[in-house]
Amino acid sequence: MSPPEVRATIALAAVYGLRMFGMFVILPVFAIYAQQLRGGDDVTMVGIAIGAYGLTQAVLQIPFGWLSDRYGRKPVIYCGLLLFAAGSFYAAAADSIHGVIVGRMLQGAGAISSAVIALTADLTSDRNRTKAMALIGSTIGLTFALSLVVSPWLNHLIGVPGIFALTGVLALMAIAFVHSVVPAAPPLPVRVAGGSSSLLRLALNPQLARLNLGIFTMHAVLMALFIVVPLALRDDGLAVDHHWQIYLPVMLFAFLPMWPALIMAERKGRVKAVLIGAVGTLLVAQMAMSWLLGSTASIVGFLLVFFSAFNVLEAILPSLTSRMAPPEAKGAAAGIFSSIQFLGTFVGAACGGFLYHRYGAVGSIAFGGLLLLAWLSLALTMQAPRTLRAAPA
């Protein structure tokens, strides 16, 4: 990658990572904190509070991506960060589970992911796009690991309301960072009236649809997972303040298989094989999870396998989406992709909480397993990425 590409990718990865930090940082502690709130004894409502962020993200990613194609990436990112900050401060002041839900929905209204992905695509060449997305994916993973590590510590120091307020302050600081550090985007491509850039045509593209189902499934399973795992660790005798001792080494070691897998995918032309292998790994891990919740050691093994595959897919899916999208509609395609991703976070958290409440951990696990099985079935029939790159835009 050229120096400008490296600078752009690192800067945008930092902004994207901050955005995901706001979603991840409450995961290890919120299910337990919520029991102190009015209405927080309902696990279904707790799941909705965790996933409400994803609902408004899902609704607004497409409009934000569409607007970024017309009015520029940076103005959309500024507006999104302001909305995220407002939601963070609202959630910090809430004293009921319903108030937190409202704050999380307002956080999610700052739907900048599609604009960030599109700007990354604008500022990198096709041959370096997967590297850029992998760096962003790595940042997301590192942010995830950092949030899981610092969340119990922050909870002890400033409490969950303080965590919400801190994410709001960081969002405001990020606006200045985007303005001063992130390079300016190139001129937006001229749109072709009635062309393949229409939202309907993008949404109905069968190859894009497979990738969209994939990102939905990944994040639905992830959210349901963090209804089950924190409670399982607690029930096994590990205090919430010590959960970081599990998450940190797991996330660090889970990065090790990512780069060899991406090298195989790109340099050896085996993207489809790597993608299918990673999805299959997630499915096997998910289905084995019911037998692994009995001890902390087995939970560690499950998480290591799960996140090794998860990190690979987190890099491959957005890269393929940006390649397949028409040049004048990268923002719109990224908007659909990100919208469905965050719809997955809402559905996963809400359904995971409901199923856990009704059927225990096995209900949430079976839900994730069925989603992964459906994705694997469709991924097996996807068009080879070499053909996709050769297809006309």
N, C-alpha and C positions, 0 to 999 in steps of 0.2 A: 504494500500500500504506500502511496505517496505521502509526504508529510502533511499536505492539506487534508487528505483523506483520514489520516490518523488523528489529526487535531479535531476534525469534525466529528468523527466517530466517538472519540473519548468524551468530548463535550456533550454530545447528545446522549451518550450512555449515562453520563452523570445525571442529566435531567430526567431521563426515563427511570433510572434507578431511584431517584428521589420520589418519583411518582409511585413506584411500586412499594417503596418503603412505607408510605402511608397506608397501604393495604396490608402489608405483611406484618408490621410491627405489633399489631394488637392480637395476632393469631394465637400466640402461646399463652396469653393471659386473659383474653376477653371472656372466654366461656366461664372462667372462674370468677372474674370481676363482676360479670353481669348478675350474679346471684345477689349482689348488694343493691341492685337497682330495682325500682318499682317495676314489676312485671318481668323481672329477669329470671324468675324461677321456671319459666316456660322455655324449654330447650328449642322449640320450634322458632320462637321469637328471637332467641339468641342467634340461631342460624340465619334468620332473615337480617338481623343487625350486621352480622359479618358479611353477608352477601349483598346487602342493599347498595353498597358502593358499586358493585358490578351491574346492578340493574340500570342505574342512570348512565353508567359508562356504555352499556349495551345500546341504550336508546340514542345517545348523543354522539357516539364515535362516527357514525356515517355522516350526520350533518357537519361535524367538525372537519372531517376529511374532505367533504364536498366544499366547504368554505375555504379550506386551505388551498384547494386547486384554483380557486378564483381570486382570493384576496391575499394569498401568501401564507407561508407556514408560521412565521414568527408571531404575527398578530393573534392567530388562533392559539398559539402556545401561551402567550401572555394572558389572554382571557381565561384559559383553562386553569392556569396556576392561581389566578385570583379567586375563582370559584372554589378550587380545592382548599385554599386557605380559609375562606369563609366557612366552609363545611367543617373544617377541623376545629375552628373556634366554637362553632355551635355545638358540636359533639362534646367538646371539653366542658361546656356549661350545663349539659343535660344531666338530669337526675332520674330519668326513667329510661327503660329500654326503648320506648317509642321515640323519645327525644334523640337518643343515639342513632336510631334508624333514620330519622330526618337528617341528622348531621352527616351520616355516611352517604345518604343519597345526594346531598349537596356536594360532598367531596367528589363523588363520582361524576357529577355534572361537569367537572373540569376535565373533559375527555380529550386529552392531548396526545394519546398514544398514536393515533393514526397520523397526526401531523408530524410527530417525531419520526415515525417509521418512513413516511414519505420524504421528509427532509433528509434523512440518512440516505435514502435511495437517490435523491437529487445530487448529493454531494459525493457519491462514490460510483466507481465504474462497475459494469456488470460483473467483470471477472473478480472484483474485490468485494462484491456485495455480501456474499456468504461470510467472509471474514469479518466485515463490519457488523453483520447481524450476530455473528458468534461473539464478538466483543460485547455487544449490547446484551446478548443472552448471558454472557459471563457476569456482566455487571448486575443483571437481574438476580442471578444465582448468588453472587456475593452479597447483594443487598438483602436477599432472603436470609442468607446465613447470618449477616450482621444483625438484621432485625430480630432473628430468633435468639441471638446471643445477648443483645443489649436490652431486649424487651423485659425479661425478668428483672434485670438490674434497674432499668428506668422505672418499672412498676414499683420496685422497692423505694426508689428515690423520690419520684414525683407522682406516682400513681397513674392510672390509665387516663384521667382527665389531663394530667400534665403531658402525657405522651401525645394526645390529640393536639394540644396547644403547641407543642414543639414542632410537630409536622406542619402546622400552619405557618409558623415563623420561617421554617426552612423553605416552604413554597414561595413566600414573599422574597426571600433572598435569591431564589432560583430565577426570578424574573430579571434581576440585574445581571445574573450570570449568563442567561440566554442572550441578553442584549449585547454584552461586552465580549463574550468568549466564542459563542457559536458563530461560525462563518455565515455570511449572507447567502441565501439560496440563489441559484441561477434563475433567469427569467422563466416564468411558467410557460410550458408548451402551449401552442395555439390549439384550442379545442376544435374538434371536428363535429359539426352538428349531425345528430342522428347516428353517430358512429358507435364503435364498440365500447365507448366510455359510459354509456347509460348505466345507471345503477341496476336496473332490472337485468340487463345483459350480463353485467359483472356478477350479480347474485346468482344467476342461473348457469353460469359457466361451470360445467361438471367437474373440471379439474380444480378450479378455485374452491368449489363447494366441498370437495374432499379435504382440502387443507383447512377450510373454515370449520368443518365438523371436527377435525383433529384438534384445533386450538380450543374449541368448545369443550371437548371431552377432557383434555389435559387439565384445564382449570376447574371444571366441575369436580373431577376426581380429587384435585388438590384441596379444594375447599372442604369437601366431605371428609377428606383425610384429617383435616385439622379440627374437625369436630371429635373424631375418634381418638387420635394419638395423644393429645394433651391429657385427656381424661384417663386413658389407659396408663400413661406414665404415672399420673397421680395415684391411681388405684394400686399401682405396683409399688407405691411407697416413695416415689421420687417427688420431692417438693417442687412446686412450679418455679421457684427461684433458681433451681438447679437444672432445669430442662436444657439450658444452653450447653451444658456439658455433653448432651446427646447431639444437639443440632449442629454445633460448630464442627466437630470432627467429621460428622456425616457429610456436611456440605463441602468441606474442603476435599475430602477423598472422592466425592462424587464428581468433581471436576476432572479428575485424572483421565477417565475414559473418553471425555468429550472430544479433545483435540485429535487423538488418533482416529476416532470415528469420523470426524469432519474431513480429515485428510483423505481417508478412504472414500468418503462420499464425493468429494470434489476432484481430487487428482486421479482417482481410479474410475470415475464416472459411475459410481454405485450408490447414488443418492437414494434411489427407491429401495434398494436392499437394506441400506442402513436405516432408513425410515421404518420399514416394516419390522426389522429386527428390534428397534427401540420400542415400537408399539407392542410387539409380542412380549418383550421383557416386562413392560408395564402391566400387561394383562396377567402374566404368570405371577408377578409379585402381588398384584391386587388379590388374585384368587387364593394365594397362600396366606394372606394377611390374617384371616380368621384364626389360624393356628399359631400365629406369631405374637399375639397380644398378651400372652401369659407371662412374659418376662421382659425386662428392659433390654437384655442382650439380644433377644430375637427381634424386638422392635428396631434396634439399631441396624441389624442385618437387613431387614425389610426396607428401611429408609435409605440405606446406602444403594441398594439395587434400584429402588424406585427413582431416586434423584439422579443417578447415573444416566438412566434412559431419558428422564425428563429434560435434563440439560441439553442433550443432543437434539431433541425435538424442538426445544425452545429456540435453537439457532437455525435449524433447517426450515421450519415452517414459514417464518416471515420472509426469509430469503427467497423461497420459491414463489411466494405470493407477489413480491415486488418484481420478479422476473416475468411472471405471467401476465401482469397487469399492463394495459396500454400505457405508453409514456405520459399521455395527457390526463390519465385517471389514476395515477399512483395513490394520490390522497384518498380518493373514493374507494379504491380497492382495499387500501390499508384500513379505511374506516369500517368497511364491512367486516374485515378480518378481526379488527380490534373490538368491534361491537359484539360479534359473536363470542369472542374470547371472554369479555366481561359478562355477557349473558350467561356463559358457563360458570363464572364465579358466583353469580346470584343463584342460579338453579342448583349448583352443587352445594352451596351452603344451606339454602332453604330446604332442599330435599334431604340433604344429609342430616340436618337437625331434626326434621320431621320423622325420618325413618329411624334415626337413633332413638327418638322418644318413643316410637311405637314398637320397634323390634330389636333395639339394642344395636351394638356395633355391627352385627351381621347384616342388618338392613342397609346401613350406609355402605358397607363393603360390597354387597351384591349389586347395589345401584351403580357403583363405579365399574365393577366388572362387566356388567351388561353394556355400558357405554363403550368401554374399551373393545369389547368383542365386536360391536357394530362398526367401530372405526377400523379395526383390523380387516374386517370383511371388505370394506370399501377401499381401503388402502391397497389391498392385493390386486385390485382392478384399475388402479390409477395409471395414467399415461406416464411413460418413462420420462424423466426430466430432460434428457437430451433432446427428445422430440419436442418438448415444450419450449426449449430455448430456440429451436429451429423454426417454430411456428411463427407466422407473421403477427406482428402486434396489431 
